[in-house]
Amino acid sequence: LLKLSGERSFGVALNKPFSKKLPTDLPLFTGGHNDLLAITLHKLVVNGAYKLVPLYSCFLTIICNISPYWRSMSLVAAVKLVNLFELFSSPKFLYSGENAHRHLALLLEVFNNVIQYQYHGNTHLVYAIIRRKDSFGRLASLTLKKAQEQCHKVYGDQTAVQYDADRARALEKMDPKGIPNSGLEEEDMEKFTPTEKWLSELKEALPLETVTRLLQHLVPVVDEIVASKQG
């Protein structure tokens, strides 16, 4: 899939409507094969085993590669992708390692590609982004002090993560909120702490400008429409 997703013809072909019923518990949706692909990969991230964690970047790269050709994203797929953004921007994930933000960078590339190349056919994604505007705002306004406070709140004061067999087995399961446990490998025992250098690299790595401009333009418009309807 990763190799195929790099082909333009494959990305375009995925717009073909999907109408079959699969013997799985995927949510019902009306859309194309690209929607099916995104919803399936979302399920693998959220409900998959811990052993799939190394494949997250691969999953997101596949979606990123096909995103410039995604003519009309279904509401289900749009909500799932924004949910992934919220998951990977949560303190549990964001502070699980120095390079944990790479997943966010890929997701932002997906949003940017759709907004820049397929904007008019993707009102569902734009709507989903506007509904979760606070998640994007928190990331854009993240400061070192806030990052350190959030990291401390999630991971505590310990200077190193103690490894034991029980904890290793627990990492293969989900937490009660359905967020996959990021975990640390046995050979990587150092606890991550946000630094000024890390924050600077994060700001440079995350292409937030397109989504930020979209929100700056549309949120006041939507608020005005809502106010007029309520008034």
ABEGO torsion letter per residue (X at the ends): XAAAAABAAAAAAAABBBABBBBBABBBBBBBAAAAAAAAAAAAAAABBAAAAAAAAAAAAAAAAAAAABABBBAAAAAAAAAAAAAAABAAAAAABAAAAAAAAAAAAAAAAAAAAAAAABAAAAAAAAAAAAAAAAAAABBAAAAAAAAAAAAEABABBBBBAAAAAAAABBBAAGBBBAEBBAABABBBBBBAAAAAAAAAABBAAAAAAAAAAAAAAAAAAAAAAAX
